[in-house]
Amino acid sequence: MEKYTAWRKSSRSGGANDNCVEVAFAPDGSVGVRDSKNRDGAVLDFTAAEWGAFVGGVKDNEFDAPSAP
């Protein structure tokens, strides 16, 4: 049985090439991330705590590009 079954991608994904990452949540709380162009490729597997830290960082703008000098 596959660990992740319900993959989804951002509603903002689109355009000519439709490239994006997809995310799925497993019953054990882990989170999978994969490339939408290569659905049979590798899956990055995160614990719920790791995913929560990442989402928190996104919300806190920790990953914004630095300002130009």
CHARMM internal coordinates of N, CA and C (Angstrom, degrees):
IC EDIT
DIST 1 N 1 CA 1.4496
DIST 1 CA 1 C 1.5324
ANGL 1 N 1 CA 1 C 109.37
DIST 1 C 2 N 1.2938
ANGL 1 CA 1 C 2 N 115.34
DIHE 1 N 1 CA 1 C 2 N 138.18
DIST 2 N 2 CA 1.4545
ANGL 1 C 2 N 2 CA 121.49
DIHE 1 CA 1 C 2 N 2 CA -179.19
DIST 2 CA 2 C 1.5256
ANGL 2 N 2 CA 2 C 110.01
DIHE 1 C 2 N 2 CA 2 C -74.91
DIST 2 C 3 N 1.3418
ANGL 2 CA 2 C 3 N 116.49
DIHE 2 N 2 CA 2 C 3 N 135.77
DIST 3 N 3 CA 1.4629
ANGL 2 C 3 N 3 CA 121.21
DIHE 2 CA 2 C 3 N 3 CA -178.50
DIST 3 CA 3 C 1.5271
ANGL 3 N 3 CA 3 C 111.67
DIHE 2 C 3 N 3 CA 3 C -64.96
DIST 3 C 4 N 1.3217
ANGL 3 CA 3 C 4 N 115.97
DIHE 3 N 3 CA 3 C 4 N -43.35
DIST 4 N 4 CA 1.4679
ANGL 3 C 4 N 4 CA 121.45
DIHE 3 CA 3 C 4 N 4 CA -179.36
DIST 4 CA 4 C 1.5188
ANGL 4 N 4 CA 4 C 108.77
DIHE 3 C 4 N 4 CA 4 C -111.19
DIST 4 C 5 N 1.3060
ANGL 4 CA 4 C 5 N 117.02
DIHE 4 N 4 CA 4 C 5 N 127.98
DIST 5 N 5 CA 1.4664
ANGL 4 C 5 N 5 CA 119.11
DIHE 4 CA 4 C 5 N 5 CA -177.34
DIST 5 CA 5 C 1.5226
ANGL 5 N 5 CA 5 C 113.61
DIHE 4 C 5 N 5 CA 5 C -120.98
DIST 5 C 6 N 1.3072
ANGL 5 CA 5 C 6 N 118.41
DIHE 5 N 5 CA 5 C 6 N -30.87
DIST 6 N 6 CA 1.4683
ANGL 5 C 6 N 6 CA 120.77
DIHE 5 CA 5 C 6 N 6 CA -176.11
DIST 6 CA 6 C 1.5270
ANGL 6 N 6 CA 6 C 109.86
DIHE 5 C 6 N 6 CA 6 C -108.51
DIST 6 C 7 N 1.3203
ANGL 6 CA 6 C 7 N 116.37
DIHE 6 N 6 CA 6 C 7 N 86.62
DIST 7 N 7 CA 1.4584
ANGL 6 C 7 N 7 CA 121.67
DIHE 6 CA 6 C 7 N 7 CA 179.63
DIST 7 CA 7 C 1.5206
ANGL 7 N 7 CA 7 C 109.95
DIHE 6 C 7 N 7 CA 7 C -82.68
DIST 7 C 8 N 1.3421
ANGL 7 CA 7 C 8 N 115.89
DIHE 7 N 7 CA 7 C 8 N 145.25
DIST 8 N 8 CA 1.4644
ANGL 7 C 8 N 8 CA 119.91
DIHE 7 CA 7 C 8 N 8 CA 176.19
DIST 8 CA 8 C 1.5224
ANGL 8 N 8 CA 8 C 109.04
DIHE 7 C 8 N 8 CA 8 C -143.02
DIST 8 C 9 N 1.3238
ANGL 8 CA 8 C 9 N 115.07
DIHE 8 N 8 CA 8 C 9 N 157.48
DIST 9 N 9 CA 1.4575
ANGL 8 C 9 N 9 CA 119.54
DIHE 8 CA 8 C 9 N 9 CA 175.27
DIST 9 CA 9 C 1.5134
ANGL 9 N 9 CA 9 C 109.30
DIHE 8 C 9 N 9 CA 9 C -131.90
DIST 9 C 10 N 1.2981
ANGL 9 CA 9 C 10 N 115.71
DIHE 9 N 9 CA 9 C 10 N 167.41
DIST 10 N 10 CA 1.4557
ANGL 9 C 10 N 10 CA 121.77
DIHE 9 CA 9 C 10 N 10 CA -175.36
DIST 10 CA 10 C 1.5190
ANGL 10 N 10 CA 10 C 112.11
DIHE 9 C 10 N 10 CA 10 C -57.93
DIST 10 C 11 N 1.3086
ANGL 10 CA 10 C 11 N 115.31
DIHE 10 N 10 CA 10 C 11 N 141.64
DIST 11 N 11 CA 1.4638
ANGL 10 C 11 N 11 CA 119.71
DIHE 10 CA 10 C 11 N 11 CA 174.74
DIST 11 CA 11 C 1.5239
ANGL 11 N 11 CA 11 C 110.56
DIHE 10 C 11 N 11 CA 11 C -68.71
DIST 11 C 12 N 1.3203
ANGL 11 CA 11 C 12 N 117.61
DIHE 11 N 11 CA 11 C 12 N -14.34
DIST 12 N 12 CA 1.4647
ANGL 11 C 12 N 12 CA 122.06
DIHE 11 CA 11 C 12 N 12 CA 177.25
DIST 12 CA 12 C 1.5211
ANGL 12 N 12 CA 12 C 111.74
DIHE 11 C 12 N 12 CA 12 C -85.92
DIST 12 C 13 N 1.3076
ANGL 12 CA 12 C 13 N 117.23
DIHE 12 N 12 CA 12 C 13 N -6.89
DIST 13 N 13 CA 1.4610
ANGL 12 C 13 N 13 CA 121.15
DIHE 12 CA 12 C 13 N 13 CA 177.58
DIST 13 CA 13 C 1.5198
ANGL 13 N 13 CA 13 C 108.97
DIHE 12 C 13 N 13 CA 13 C -71.98
DIST 13 C 14 N 1.2818
ANGL 13 CA 13 C 14 N 116.08
DIHE 13 N 13 CA 13 C 14 N 141.40
DIST 14 N 14 CA 1.4643
ANGL 13 C 14 N 14 CA 118.72
DIHE 13 CA 13 C 14 N 14 CA 179.98
DIST 14 CA 14 C 1.5076
ANGL 14 N 14 CA 14 C 110.48
DIHE 13 C 14 N 14 CA 14 C 165.95
DIST 14 C 15 N 1.2812
ANGL 14 CA 14 C 15 N 116.07
DIHE 14 N 14 CA 14 C 15 N -157.76
DIST 15 N 15 CA 1.4507
ANGL 14 C 15 N 15 CA 120.29
DIHE 14 CA 14 C 15 N 15 CA -178.62
DIST 15 CA 15 C 1.5065
ANGL 15 N 15 CA 15 C 111.15
DIHE 14 C 15 N 15 CA 15 C 92.84
DIST 15 C 16 N 1.2964
ANGL 15 CA 15 C 16 N 115.51
DIHE 15 N 15 CA 15 C 16 N -169.46
DIST 16 N 16 CA 1.4623
ANGL 15 C 16 N 16 CA 121.46
DIHE 15 CA 15 C 16 N 16 CA -174.28
DIST 16 CA 16 C 1.5222
ANGL 16 N 16 CA 16 C 113.05
DIHE 15 C 16 N 16 CA 16 C -64.53
DIST 16 C 17 N 1.3416
ANGL 16 CA 16 C 17 N 117.43
DIHE 16 N 16 CA 16 C 17 N -42.56
DIST 17 N 17 CA 1.4677
ANGL 16 C 17 N 17 CA 118.40
DIHE 16 CA 16 C 17 N 17 CA -175.13
DIST 17 CA 17 C 1.5190
ANGL 17 N 17 CA 17 C 113.41
DIHE 16 C 17 N 17 CA 17 C -100.66
DIST 17 C 18 N 1.3194
ANGL 17 CA 17 C 18 N 118.95
DIHE 17 N 17 CA 17 C 18 N -13.73
DIST 18 N 18 CA 1.4656
ANGL 17 C 18 N 18 CA 123.07
DIHE 17 CA 17 C 18 N 18 CA 173.57
DIST 18 CA 18 C 1.5278
ANGL 18 N 18 CA 18 C 113.04
DIHE 17 C 18 N 18 CA 18 C 56.18
DIST 18 C 19 N 1.3290
ANGL 18 CA 18 C 19 N 118.16
DIHE 18 N 18 CA 18 C 19 N 31.98
DIST 19 N 19 CA 1.4605
ANGL 18 C 19 N 19 CA 121.90
DIHE 18 CA 18 C 19 N 19 CA -179.88
DIST 19 CA 19 C 1.5189
ANGL 19 N 19 CA 19 C 110.59
DIHE 18 C 19 N 19 CA 19 C -81.08
DIST 19 C 20 N 1.3057
ANGL 19 CA 19 C 20 N 116.06
DIHE 19 N 19 CA 19 C 20 N 135.22
DIST 20 N 20 CA 1.4572
ANGL 19 C 20 N 20 CA 120.29
DIHE 19 CA 19 C 20 N 20 CA -178.18
DIST 20 CA 20 C 1.5265
ANGL 20 N 20 CA 20 C 108.57
DIHE 19 C 20 N 20 CA 20 C -165.69
DIST 20 C 21 N 1.3104
ANGL 20 CA 20 C 21 N 116.33
DIHE 20 N 20 CA 20 C 21 N 175.37
DIST 21 N 21 CA 1.4562
ANGL 20 C 21 N 21 CA 120.53
DIHE 20 CA 20 C 21 N 21 CA 169.03
DIST 21 CA 21 C 1.5226
ANGL 21 N 21 CA 21 C 107.57
DIHE 20 C 21 N 21 CA 21 C -101.58
DIST 21 C 22 N 1.3195
ANGL 21 CA 21 C 22 N 115.44
DIHE 21 N 21 CA 21 C 22 N 155.27
DIST 22 N 22 CA 1.4611
ANGL 21 C 22 N 22 CA 121.40
DIHE 21 CA 21 C 22 N 22 CA 177.18
DIST 22 CA 22 C 1.5210
ANGL 22 N 22 CA 22 C 108.44
DIHE 21 C 22 N 22 CA 22 C -118.61
DIST 22 C 23 N 1.3189
ANGL 22 CA 22 C 23 N 116.10
DIHE 22 N 22 CA 22 C 23 N 150.01
DIST 23 N 23 CA 1.4548
ANGL 22 C 23 N 23 CA 123.05
DIHE 22 CA 22 C 23 N 23 CA -177.71
DIST 23 CA 23 C 1.5194
ANGL 23 N 23 CA 23 C 108.92
DIHE 22 C 23 N 23 CA 23 C -127.10
DIST 23 C 24 N 1.3323
ANGL 23 CA 23 C 24 N 115.72
DIHE 23 N 23 CA 23 C 24 N 142.96
DIST 24 N 24 CA 1.4650
ANGL 23 C 24 N 24 CA 120.72
DIHE 23 CA 23 C 24 N 24 CA 175.81
DIST 24 CA 24 C 1.5279
ANGL 24 N 24 CA 24 C 108.75
DIHE 23 C 24 N 24 CA 24 C -141.88
DIST 24 C 25 N 1.3166
ANGL 24 CA 24 C 25 N 115.68
DIHE 24 N 24 CA 24 C 25 N 148.55
DIST 25 N 25 CA 1.4593
ANGL 24 C 25 N 25 CA 121.96
DIHE 24 CA 24 C 25 N 25 CA 179.96
DIST 25 CA 25 C 1.5249
ANGL 25 N 25 CA 25 C 109.20
DIHE 24 C 25 N 25 CA 25 C -112.54
DIST 25 C 26 N 1.3326
ANGL 25 CA 25 C 26 N 116.07
DIHE 25 N 25 CA 25 C 26 N 132.65
DIST 26 N 26 CA 1.4627
ANGL 25 C 26 N 26 CA 121.67
DIHE 25 CA 25 C 26 N 26 CA -179.89
DIST 26 CA 26 C 1.5286
ANGL 26 N 26 CA 26 C 109.83
DIHE 25 C 26 N 26 CA 26 C -95.08
DIST 26 C 27 N 1.3218
ANGL 26 CA 26 C 27 N 117.32
DIHE 26 N 26 CA 26 C 27 N 158.75
DIST 27 N 27 CA 1.4669
ANGL 26 C 27 N 27 CA 120.80
DIHE 26 CA 26 C 27 N 27 CA 178.94
DIST 27 CA 27 C 1.5344
ANGL 27 N 27 CA 27 C 113.50
DIHE 26 C 27 N 27 CA 27 C -57.88
DIST 27 C 28 N 1.3468
ANGL 27 CA 27 C 28 N 117.39
DIHE 27 N 27 CA 27 C 28 N -27.53
DIST 28 N 28 CA 1.4665
ANGL 27 C 28 N 28 CA 119.89
DIHE 27 CA 27 C 28 N 28 CA -179.98
DIST 28 CA 28 C 1.5285
ANGL 28 N 28 CA 28 C 112.82
DIHE 27 C 28 N 28 CA 28 C -81.64
DIST 28 C 29 N 1.3337
ANGL 28 CA 28 C 29 N 117.88
DIHE 28 N 28 CA 28 C 29 N 1.73
DIST 29 N 29 CA 1.4585
ANGL 28 C 29 N 29 CA 122.04
DIHE 28 CA 28 C 29 N 29 CA 178.38
DIST 29 CA 29 C 1.5118
ANGL 29 N 29 CA 29 C 114.64
DIHE 28 C 29 N 29 CA 29 C 95.71
DIST 29 C 30 N 1.3259
ANGL 29 CA 29 C 30 N 117.33
DIHE 29 N 29 CA 29 C 30 N -10.36
DIST 30 N 30 CA 1.4589
ANGL 29 C 30 N 30 CA 119.02
DIHE 29 CA 29 C 30 N 30 CA 179.33
DIST 30 CA 30 C 1.5227
ANGL 30 N 30 CA 30 C 110.52
DIHE 29 C 30 N 30 CA 30 C -72.96
DIST 30 C 31 N 1.3308
ANGL 30 CA 30 C 31 N 114.61
DIHE 30 N 30 CA 30 C 31 N 161.41
DIST 31 N 31 CA 1.4585
ANGL 30 C 31 N 31 CA 121.45
DIHE 30 CA 30 C 31 N 31 CA -175.85
DIST 31 CA 31 C 1.5243
ANGL 31 N 31 CA 31 C 108.69
DIHE 30 C 31 N 31 CA 31 C -126.68
DIST 31 C 32 N 1.3244
ANGL 31 CA 31 C 32 N 115.86
DIHE 31 N 31 CA 31 C 32 N 131.55
DIST 32 N 32 CA 1.4561
ANGL 31 C 32 N 32 CA 121.51
DIHE 31 CA 31 C 32 N 32 CA 177.23
DIST 32 CA 32 C 1.5163
ANGL 32 N 32 CA 32 C 110.59
DIHE 31 C 32 N 32 CA 32 C -107.40
DIST 32 C 33 N 1.3285
ANGL 32 CA 32 C 33 N 115.88
DIHE 32 N 32 CA 32 C 33 N 143.08
DIST 33 N 33 CA 1.4648
ANGL 32 C 33 N 33 CA 122.14
DIHE 32 CA 32 C 33 N 33 CA 177.38
DIST 33 CA 33 C 1.5212
ANGL 33 N 33 CA 33 C 107.17
DIHE 32 C 33 N 33 CA 33 C -130.05
DIST 33 C 34 N 1.3370
ANGL 33 CA 33 C 34 N 116.92
DIHE 33 N 33 CA 33 C 34 N 133.16
DIST 34 N 34 CA 1.4616
ANGL 33 C 34 N 34 CA 120.94
DIHE 33 CA 33 C 34 N 34 CA 179.49
DIST 34 CA 34 C 1.5258
ANGL 34 N 34 CA 34 C 110.27
DIHE 33 C 34 N 34 CA 34 C -142.82
DIST 34 C 35 N 1.3119
ANGL 34 CA 34 C 35 N 115.43
DIHE 34 N 34 CA 34 C 35 N 166.69
DIST 35 N 35 CA 1.4618
ANGL 34 C 35 N 35 CA 123.52
DIHE 34 CA 34 C 35 N 35 CA 178.53
DIST 35 CA 35 C 1.5218
ANGL 35 N 35 CA 35 C 108.76
DIHE 34 C 35 N 35 CA 35 C -83.94
DIST 35 C 36 N 1.3213
ANGL 35 CA 35 C 36 N 117.33
DIHE 35 N 35 CA 35 C 36 N 126.64
DIST 36 N 36 CA 1.4653
ANGL 35 C 36 N 36 CA 120.35
DIHE 35 CA 35 C 36 N 36 CA -178.38
DIST 36 CA 36 C 1.5258
ANGL 36 N 36 CA 36 C 112.68
DIHE 35 C 36 N 36 CA 36 C -67.28
DIST 36 C 37 N 1.3387
ANGL 36 CA 36 C 37 N 117.56
DIHE 36 N 36 CA 36 C 37 N -19.32
DIST 37 N 37 CA 1.4682
ANGL 36 C 37 N 37 CA 120.60
DIHE 36 CA 36 C 37 N 37 CA 178.38
DIST 37 CA 37 C 1.5249
ANGL 37 N 37 CA 37 C 111.75
DIHE 36 C 37 N 37 CA 37 C -81.25
DIST 37 C 38 N 1.3370
ANGL 37 CA 37 C 38 N 116.95
DIHE 37 N 37 CA 37 C 38 N -18.18
DIST 38 N 38 CA 1.4647
ANGL 37 C 38 N 38 CA 121.67
DIHE 37 CA 37 C 38 N 38 CA -175.64
DIST 38 CA 38 C 1.5254
ANGL 38 N 38 CA 38 C 108.98
DIHE 37 C 38 N 38 CA 38 C -135.76
DIST 38 C 39 N 1.3033
ANGL 38 CA 38 C 39 N 116.00
DIHE 38 N 38 CA 38 C 39 N 70.58
DIST 39 N 39 CA 1.4651
ANGL 38 C 39 N 39 CA 120.79
DIHE 38 CA 38 C 39 N 39 CA -174.53
DIST 39 CA 39 C 1.5231
ANGL 39 N 39 CA 39 C 113.75
DIHE 38 C 39 N 39 CA 39 C -66.47
DIST 39 C 40 N 1.3123
ANGL 39 CA 39 C 40 N 117.90
DIHE 39 N 39 CA 39 C 40 N -17.36
DIST 40 N 40 CA 1.4628
ANGL 39 C 40 N 40 CA 120.59
DIHE 39 CA 39 C 40 N 40 CA 176.88
DIST 40 CA 40 C 1.5217
ANGL 40 N 40 CA 40 C 111.61
DIHE 39 C 40 N 40 CA 40 C -95.87
DIST 40 C 41 N 1.3252
ANGL 40 CA 40 C 41 N 116.97
DIHE 40 N 40 CA 40 C 41 N 2.64
DIST 41 N 41 CA 1.4627
ANGL 40 C 41 N 41 CA 121.75
DIHE 40 CA 40 C 41 N 41 CA -179.15
DIST 41 CA 41 C 1.5196
ANGL 41 N 41 CA 41 C 112.07
DIHE 40 C 41 N 41 CA 41 C -81.49
DIST 41 C 42 N 1.3146
ANGL 41 CA 41 C 42 N 113.96
DIHE 41 N 41 CA 41 C 42 N -165.55
DIST 42 N 42 CA 1.4648
ANGL 41 C 42 N 42 CA 121.49
DIHE 41 CA 41 C 42 N 42 CA -177.38
DIST 42 CA 42 C 1.5289
ANGL 42 N 42 CA 42 C 111.52
DIHE 41 C 42 N 42 CA 42 C -64.50
DIST 42 C 43 N 1.3198
ANGL 42 CA 42 C 43 N 114.64
DIHE 42 N 42 CA 42 C 43 N 149.46
DIST 43 N 43 CA 1.4648
ANGL 42 C 43 N 43 CA 122.37
DIHE 42 CA 42 C 43 N 43 CA 175.48
DIST 43 CA 43 C 1.5249
ANGL 43 N 43 CA 43 C 107.41
DIHE 42 C 43 N 43 CA 43 C -117.65
DIST 43 C 44 N 1.3209
ANGL 43 CA 43 C 44 N 116.45
DIHE 43 N 43 CA 43 C 44 N 128.79
DIST 44 N 44 CA 1.4580
ANGL 43 C 44 N 44 CA 120.62
DIHE 43 CA 43 C 44 N 44 CA 172.57
DIST 44 CA 44 C 1.5204
ANGL 44 N 44 CA 44 C 106.96
DIHE 43 C 44 N 44 CA 44 C -82.11
DIST 44 C 45 N 1.3230
ANGL 44 CA 44 C 45 N 116.58
DIHE 44 N 44 CA 44 C 45 N 128.18
DIST 45 N 45 CA 1.4616
ANGL 44 C 45 N 45 CA 122.42
DIHE 44 CA 44 C 45 N 45 CA -173.80
DIST 45 CA 45 C 1.5255
ANGL 45 N 45 CA 45 C 109.08
DIHE 44 C 45 N 45 CA 45 C -112.83
DIST 45 C 46 N 1.3232
ANGL 45 CA 45 C 46 N 117.68
DIHE 45 N 45 CA 45 C 46 N 119.18
DIST 46 N 46 CA 1.4574
ANGL 45 C 46 N 46 CA 122.83
DIHE 45 CA 45 C 46 N 46 CA -178.05
DIST 46 CA 46 C 1.5202
ANGL 46 N 46 CA 46 C 110.53
DIHE 45 C 46 N 46 CA 46 C -117.92
DIST 46 C 47 N 1.3318
ANGL 46 CA 46 C 47 N 115.98
DIHE 46 N 46 CA 46 C 47 N 146.28
DIST 47 N 47 CA 1.4597
ANGL 46 C 47 N 47 CA 119.62
DIHE 46 CA 46 C 47 N 47 CA 172.47
DIST 47 CA 47 C 1.5262
ANGL 47 N 47 CA 47 C 108.42
DIHE 46 C 47 N 47 CA 47 C -73.75
DIST 47 C 48 N 1.3151
ANGL 47 CA 47 C 48 N 116.05
DIHE 47 N 47 CA 47 C 48 N 165.66
DIST 48 N 48 CA 1.4651
ANGL 47 C 48 N 48 CA 119.86
DIHE 47 CA 47 C 48 N 48 CA 177.86
DIST 48 CA 48 C 1.5285
ANGL 48 N 48 CA 48 C 110.51
DIHE 47 C 48 N 48 CA 48 C -60.43
DIST 48 C 49 N 1.3368
ANGL 48 CA 48 C 49 N 117.35
DIHE 48 N 48 CA 48 C 49 N -38.22
DIST 49 N 49 CA 1.4667
ANGL 48 C 49 N 49 CA 120.83
DIHE 48 CA 48 C 49 N 49 CA 179.70
DIST 49 CA 49 C 1.5271
ANGL 49 N 49 CA 49 C 111.16
DIHE 48 C 49 N 49 CA 49 C -66.41
DIST 49 C 50 N 1.3302
ANGL 49 CA 49 C 50 N 116.87
DIHE 49 N 49 CA 49 C 50 N -42.74
DIST 50 N 50 CA 1.4683
ANGL 49 C 50 N 50 CA 120.06
DIHE 49 CA 49 C 50 N 50 CA 178.20
DIST 50 CA 50 C 1.5235
ANGL 50 N 50 CA 50 C 111.14
DIHE 49 C 50 N 50 CA 50 C -62.68
DIST 50 C 51 N 1.3248
ANGL 50 CA 50 C 51 N 116.17
DIHE 50 N 50 CA 50 C 51 N -44.58
DIST 51 N 51 CA 1.4652
ANGL 50 C 51 N 51 CA 119.95
DIHE 50 CA 50 C 51 N 51 CA -179.88
DIST 51 CA 51 C 1.5338
ANGL 51 N 51 CA 51 C 110.33
DIHE 50 C 51 N 51 CA 51 C -64.76
DIST 51 C 52 N 1.3190
ANGL 51 CA 51 C 52 N 116.83
DIHE 51 N 51 CA 51 C 52 N -40.89
DIST 52 N 52 CA 1.4580
ANGL 51 C 52 N 52 CA 120.50
DIHE 51 CA 51 C 52 N 52 CA 178.00
DIST 52 CA 52 C 1.5237
ANGL 52 N 52 CA 52 C 112.20
DIHE 51 C 52 N 52 CA 52 C -61.45
DIST 52 C 53 N 1.3359
ANGL 52 CA 52 C 53 N 116.44
DIHE 52 N 52 CA 52 C 53 N -39.96
DIST 53 N 53 CA 1.4656
ANGL 52 C 53 N 53 CA 120.09
DIHE 52 CA 52 C 53 N 53 CA 177.50
DIST 53 CA 53 C 1.5228
ANGL 53 N 53 CA 53 C 110.87
DIHE 52 C 53 N 53 CA 53 C -65.36
DIST 53 C 54 N 1.3249
ANGL 53 CA 53 C 54 N 117.01
DIHE 53 N 53 CA 53 C 54 N -40.50
DIST 54 N 54 CA 1.4662
ANGL 53 C 54 N 54 CA 120.95
DIHE 53 CA 53 C 54 N 54 CA 178.02
DIST 54 CA 54 C 1.5287
ANGL 54 N 54 CA 54 C 110.85
DIHE 53 C 54 N 54 CA 54 C -63.25
DIST 54 C 55 N 1.3229
ANGL 54 CA 54 C 55 N 117.09
DIHE 54 N 54 CA 54 C 55 N -49.65
DIST 55 N 55 CA 1.4686
ANGL 54 C 55 N 55 CA 120.68
DIHE 54 CA 54 C 55 N 55 CA -179.47
DIST 55 CA 55 C 1.5303
ANGL 55 N 55 CA 55 C 110.26
DIHE 54 C 55 N 55 CA 55 C -61.36
DIST 55 C 56 N 1.3246
ANGL 55 CA 55 C 56 N 116.75
DIHE 55 N 55 CA 55 C 56 N -40.50
DIST 56 N 56 CA 1.4634
ANGL 55 C 56 N 56 CA 119.88
DIHE 55 CA 55 C 56 N 56 CA 176.87
DIST 56 CA 56 C 1.5198
ANGL 56 N 56 CA 56 C 111.81
DIHE 55 C 56 N 56 CA 56 C -60.99
DIST 56 C 57 N 1.3375
ANGL 56 CA 56 C 57 N 116.60
DIHE 56 N 56 CA 56 C 57 N -40.85
DIST 57 N 57 CA 1.4589
ANGL 56 C 57 N 57 CA 120.73
DIHE 56 CA 56 C 57 N 57 CA 177.54
DIST 57 CA 57 C 1.5102
ANGL 57 N 57 CA 57 C 112.32
DIHE 56 C 57 N 57 CA 57 C -63.81
DIST 57 C 58 N 1.3239
ANGL 57 CA 57 C 58 N 116.53
DIHE 57 N 57 CA 57 C 58 N -39.32
DIST 58 N 58 CA 1.4710
ANGL 57 C 58 N 58 CA 120.20
DIHE 57 CA 57 C 58 N 58 CA 177.24
DIST 58 CA 58 C 1.5255
ANGL 58 N 58 CA 58 C 109.63
DIHE 57 C 58 N 58 CA 58 C -62.56
DIST 58 C 59 N 1.3162
ANGL 58 CA 58 C 59 N 116.23
DIHE 58 N 58 CA 58 C 59 N -46.71
DIST 59 N 59 CA 1.4686
ANGL 58 C 59 N 59 CA 120.24
DIHE 58 CA 58 C 59 N 59 CA -178.92
DIST 59 CA 59 C 1.5264
ANGL 59 N 59 CA 59 C 112.22
DIHE 58 C 59 N 59 CA 59 C -64.21
DIST 59 C 60 N 1.3433
ANGL 59 CA 59 C 60 N 116.67
DIHE 59 N 59 CA 59 C 60 N -29.83
DIST 60 N 60 CA 1.4652
ANGL 59 C 60 N 60 CA 121.14
DIHE 59 CA 59 C 60 N 60 CA -179.74
DIST 60 CA 60 C 1.5294
ANGL 60 N 60 CA 60 C 112.67
DIHE 59 C 60 N 60 CA 60 C -90.98
DIST 60 C 61 N 1.3358
ANGL 60 CA 60 C 61 N 116.75
DIHE 60 N 60 CA 60 C 61 N 8.82
DIST 61 N 61 CA 1.4713
ANGL 60 C 61 N 61 CA 122.42
DIHE 60 CA 60 C 61 N 61 CA 178.33
DIST 61 CA 61 C 1.5299
ANGL 61 N 61 CA 61 C 113.47
DIHE 60 C 61 N 61 CA 61 C 61.74
DIST 61 C 62 N 1.3287
ANGL 61 CA 61 C 62 N 117.90
DIHE 61 N 61 CA 61 C 62 N 29.12
DIST 62 N 62 CA 1.4598
ANGL 61 C 62 N 62 CA 121.30
DIHE 61 CA 61 C 62 N 62 CA 179.59
DIST 62 CA 62 C 1.5231
ANGL 62 N 62 CA 62 C 112.68
DIHE 61 C 62 N 62 CA 62 C -68.56
DIST 62 C 63 N 1.3108
ANGL 62 CA 62 C 63 N 117.64
DIHE 62 N 62 CA 62 C 63 N -17.97
DIST 63 N 63 CA 1.4579
ANGL 62 C 63 N 63 CA 120.84
DIHE 62 CA 62 C 63 N 63 CA -174.53
DIST 63 CA 63 C 1.5236
ANGL 63 N 63 CA 63 C 112.92
DIHE 62 C 63 N 63 CA 63 C -108.44
DIST 63 C 64 N 1.3208
ANGL 63 CA 63 C 64 N 117.23
DIHE 63 N 63 CA 63 C 64 N 13.28
DIST 64 N 64 CA 1.4593
ANGL 63 C 64 N 64 CA 120.00
DIHE 63 CA 63 C 64 N 64 CA 177.64
DIST 64 CA 64 C 1.5220
ANGL 64 N 64 CA 64 C 109.84
DIHE 63 C 64 N 64 CA 64 C -64.47
DIST 64 C 65 N 1.3015
ANGL 64 CA 64 C 65 N 116.27
DIHE 64 N 64 CA 64 C 65 N 146.04
DIST 65 N 65 CA 1.4613
ANGL 64 C 65 N 65 CA 120.86
DIHE 64 CA 64 C 65 N 65 CA 177.12
DIST 65 CA 65 C 1.5236
ANGL 65 N 65 CA 65 C 108.86
DIHE 64 C 65 N 65 CA 65 C -64.88
DIST 65 C 66 N 1.3353
ANGL 65 CA 65 C 66 N 116.46
DIHE 65 N 65 CA 65 C 66 N 143.26
DIST 66 N 66 CA 1.4658
ANGL 65 C 66 N 66 CA 118.11
DIHE 65 CA 65 C 66 N 66 CA 178.28
DIST 66 CA 66 C 1.5238
ANGL 66 N 66 CA 66 C 110.76
DIHE 65 C 66 N 66 CA 66 C -65.62
DIST 66 C 67 N 1.3037
ANGL 66 CA 66 C 67 N 115.01
DIHE 66 N 66 CA 66 C 67 N 153.34
DIST 67 N 67 CA 1.4639
ANGL 66 C 67 N 67 CA 120.28
DIHE 66 CA 66 C 67 N 67 CA 178.24
DIST 67 CA 67 C 1.5190
ANGL 67 N 67 CA 67 C 109.98
DIHE 66 C 67 N 67 CA 67 C -68.60
DIST 67 C 68 N 1.3086
ANGL 67 CA 67 C 68 N 115.49
DIHE 67 N 67 CA 67 C 68 N 147.98
DIST 68 N 68 CA 1.4662
ANGL 67 C 68 N 68 CA 120.51
DIHE 67 CA 67 C 68 N 68 CA 177.16
DIST 68 CA 68 C 1.5239
ANGL 68 N 68 CA 68 C 109.07
DIHE 67 C 68 N 68 CA 68 C -67.20
DIST 68 C 69 N 1.3318
ANGL 68 CA 68 C 69 N 117.06
DIHE 68 N 68 CA 68 C 69 N 144.54
DIST 69 N 69 CA 1.4843
ANGL 68 C 69 N 69 CA 119.77
DIHE 68 CA 68 C 69 N 69 CA -179.25
DIST 69 CA 69 C 1.5110
ANGL 69 N 69 CA 69 C 112.49
DIHE 68 C 69 N 69 CA 69 C -65.85
END
COOR INIT
IC SEED 1 N 1 CA 1 C
IC BUILD
